[in-house]
Every structure is written in structure tokens, then in C-alpha cells.
Amino acid sequence: MKNILIFFLVVFLGAGMAISKEKEGPALKWEVSRYDYGTIYLDDLPQTRMDIKFTNDGDEPLILTNVRACCGTRVHTWPREPILPGEEGIINIEFRLAPRPHRISRTVTVTSNSDPSTSIFRIVGEVAER
């Protein structure tokens, strides 16, 4: 009985170690997961063009299949070639801030071969009168 228990213990530990050493695949990791403008004033609206940086933090090439943005945000460029493990990619976007008080809430959604397959970058803030 003791030998059977030891046998199953060794089998389960070995299987656990084998599973933990499996490849993790590609992984999209944002340099920062969101950009916060804070409060900006109508008489000092900033340029709204930005480069969103990310890294392939996995162990296989990362392939972006789609990059889309919401509500008037335009995606100018995004990497079409695979991003190798440890390499960086840049998504270039532009949007317009309306010259009136409002909350800023924009998203850029990236679909790729990583797990999870969808990753969202957020842009937040507030436009106010001085």
C-alpha cells in the first residue's frame, strides 16, 4: 500500500512539473496599460497623437491580427510583422478633443495570437474650463 501511494505521488509530481514547463506562447504586455491625461483645460488642449508601446513578453512570436479604436480615435500604424519574444512594438494613434468640458474615455483594442487574444489600452482624463 505504501509503495502504491509513493508511486502515485511521484506520477502526480512529475506531471505537475511537466505542465509547468510547457511553453507559454506569445504575450502582449503594455508599457503602461492606460494613459491618464488628468484634468486639462480648454485653453490648453494638448496634441492628441500618441505612440502606444508594448512588448512581446512571451516565448513565441506575437502576431497582431487587428487593431481598432473607438469614438473618433484613428489608428495610423501598427506592426504587421510578427514581434519576436522580448521585442517592442508601437501603435500610433490620433484623436481630437472637443473644445468643451467633458470626460475623456477612449480605448484601443488589439486582437492577437496571445492569451487572452484581446487586450485593451485605455485613455482617460477630463477637459474642464479654467
C-alpha positions in Angstrom: 0.0 0.0 0.0 2.8 2.4 0.9 4.6 1.6 -2.5 1.4 2.4 -4.4 1.0 5.7 -2.6 4.6 6.7 -3.3 4.2 5.7 -7.0 1.1 7.9 -7.4 2.8 10.7 -5.6 5.8 10.6 -8.0 3.5 10.4 -11.0 1.5 13.4 -10.0 4.6 15.5 -9.1 6.2 14.6 -12.4 3.0 15.5 -14.3 2.8 18.8 -12.4 6.4 19.6 -13.3 5.9 18.8 -17.0 2.8 21.0 -17.2 4.6 23.9 -15.5 7.5 23.7 -18.1 5.1 24.0 -21.1 5.6 26.9 -23.4 3.5 29.9 -22.5 3.2 31.3 -26.0 3.2 35.0 -27.1 2.1 37.6 -24.5 1.3 41.2 -25.2 2.4 43.5 -22.3 1.7 47.2 -22.4 4.4 49.6 -21.3 1.6 51.3 -19.4 -1.9 49.8 -19.5 -3.6 53.2 -19.6 -2.8 56.8 -20.2 -4.4 59.4 -17.9 -4.4 63.0 -19.0 -5.8 64.1 -15.7 -7.6 67.4 -15.9 -6.7 69.5 -18.9 -8.2 73.0 -19.6 -10.0 74.3 -22.7 -7.4 77.0 -23.3 -4.5 74.4 -23.2 -5.7 71.4 -25.2 -2.7 69.1 -25.9 -1.7 67.4 -29.1 -3.6 64.1 -29.2 -1.2 62.0 -31.2 0.5 59.2 -29.3 2.6 56.1 -29.6 1.4 53.2 -27.6 4.3 50.9 -26.8 4.1 47.2 -26.0 6.4 44.2 -25.7 6.1 40.6 -26.5 6.6 39.2 -23.0 6.2 35.6 -24.2 8.4 32.9 -25.8 6.8 32.8 -29.3 6.3 35.5 -32.0 3.4 37.8 -31.3 1.1 38.5 -34.3 -1.4 41.4 -34.2 -4.4 40.5 -36.3 -6.5 43.6 -35.7 -6.1 47.0 -34.0 -9.2 49.2 -33.7 -10.1 52.3 -31.7 -13.3 53.8 -30.5 -15.2 57.0 -30.9 -13.2 59.1 -33.3 -9.8 57.7 -32.5 -7.8 56.9 -35.6 -5.1 54.1 -35.7 -2.4 55.4 -38.1 0.1 52.5 -37.9 0.5 49.2 -36.1 3.0 46.3 -36.6 2.0 43.9 -39.4 5.0 41.6 -39.0 5.4 39.2 -36.1 7.0 40.7 -33.0 9.7 38.3 -31.6 9.9 37.5 -27.9 11.4 40.4 -25.9 10.9 42.8 -28.8 8.9 46.0 -28.7 6.1 47.2 -31.0 4.4 50.6 -31.4 0.8 51.5 -32.3 0.4 55.1 -33.5 -3.0 56.8 -32.9 -4.6 60.2 -33.1 -7.8 61.7 -31.9 -9.4 65.0 -31.4 -10.6 66.5 -28.1 -13.8 68.5 -28.4 -13.3 72.1 -27.2 -15.9 71.8 -24.4 -15.9 70.3 -20.9 -16.2 66.5 -21.0 -14.7 63.3 -19.7 -12.1 61.6 -21.9 -12.7 57.9 -22.3 -11.0 56.2 -25.3 -10.0 52.7 -26.0 -7.6 50.9 -28.4 -8.4 47.2 -28.7 -5.8 44.8 -30.0 -6.6 41.3 -31.2 -3.6 38.9 -31.4 -2.4 35.4 -31.0 -1.7 35.8 -27.3 -3.8 34.6 -24.4 -6.1 36.3 -23.8 -6.5 37.2 -27.5 -7.9 40.7 -26.9 -6.1 43.4 -25.0 -7.4 46.9 -24.3 -5.4 50.1 -23.9 -7.4 53.0 -22.2 -7.0 56.7 -22.4 -8.8 58.7 -19.7 -9.0 62.2 -18.4 -11.2 65.3 -18.2 -11.4 68.5 -20.2 -12.6 71.4 -18.0 -12.9 75.2 -18.0 -10.3 77.1 -16.1 
